[in-house]
Amino acid sequence: MVPPSSCTSSSLDADGVPRSCSLEAGHDDAHMSWSADTWEDPAVVLPRLSARWGHTHHISWTGRLWLATDRRPSSHWRTEVEPTPEQLEESLQRHHGAPAPTSAPP
């Protein structure tokens, strides 16, 4: 019998420590580390963050970190870089206030 293949997704936790998914490849739910920490797939998170912040910021996933770059070159706080999408949103709200009503990015 062939053992099931593992999911290859990885991410950083809130402290910036790498974690890898311990579930089988092809699972449909959130990723889960061996210590039972869970995280959403970036393919799900990126469109949500872009819908929420895309009118003022360009949102990116580097494969390791989450980035938000203010679309205004003269912005006082132009770039946010965080290990988790939750921390990115907290940082955006702290430096830029609540997002405007949801609209499509330009």
N, C-alpha and C positions, 0 to 999 in steps of 0.2 A: 504494500500500500504506500502511495506517495503522500508525504505530509503536505498539508495545505500551504500555499505561499502566503507570506506576510505582506501586509500593506507597507508601502515604502514611504508614506507621508511622515514628515517630521516638522517640528515647529519649536519655537522658544517659549518657555513659560514666562510668567510675570517677572522673574528674576533674571531672565536672559539665559537660562540653562536649557540646553537642547533636550528635546524629548522625542521619542519615536513611537509610532503607532504599533500597538501590540496585537491588533486584530488581523483577521485574514484579509487578503487582497479582495477587492470588490465589495466590501461591506457598504451599506447604504446610509448608515447613521454617522454620528460624530466620531472622530478619531479618538482613541483612548490609549494612554501610555500604560506601562506596566504598573505604575502607582495609581492608576484609575483616574488620572487627570484627563479631561476631555477637551476637545477643541473642534470647531467647525472647519470644514474644508475651505481653503482660500477661494476656491471657485464659487462658493456660496457667499462668503463674506465680502469679497471685492465689489460685486455689483450693489450690495446693500450699502456699503460705505460710500461708493460713488454716487448713488442716488441721494444719499443724505448730505454729502459734503461736496459733490462734484461741481456745483455751481460756483464755489469759491476756491476749491483746491483740486489738484490732480492727485488721485489716490493710487498708490502702487504697492505691489507685493514683490519683494526681491527674491522670494524663495526662503528667506530667513527673517527679514524685518519688514514692518509696515511703514510706508512713507506717505506724507501728505505735503504737497508743495503748493503754497498760496499762488494763485494765478496772477496776482498783482506783484510785479517786480519791486515795487516800493514798500511792500509790507514790512513792518517792523520785525515780525516773527515769521519768516518765510517758509521754513521747513520743519516738520515734525518727524521724528524717527523713533519708533517704539517696537518692542518685541511682540506685543499682542494687539489685536484690533481694539480690544477694550481700553487698553492704555493709550492707543492712538486717539480714540474718541475723547477720552478724559483730557488729554493734552490739548486737543483742538478746542474743546469747550473752555478750558482754562485760559488759553491765549487768544481765542477769537470769539468767545461767546457761543450761544446756542446757534445751531444751523438755521438758515432761513427755511421757509416752507419747502418741502420736497419738490424738486424740479429736475429735469434732465440736465446733465452736464453739457456745457457748450461744445 
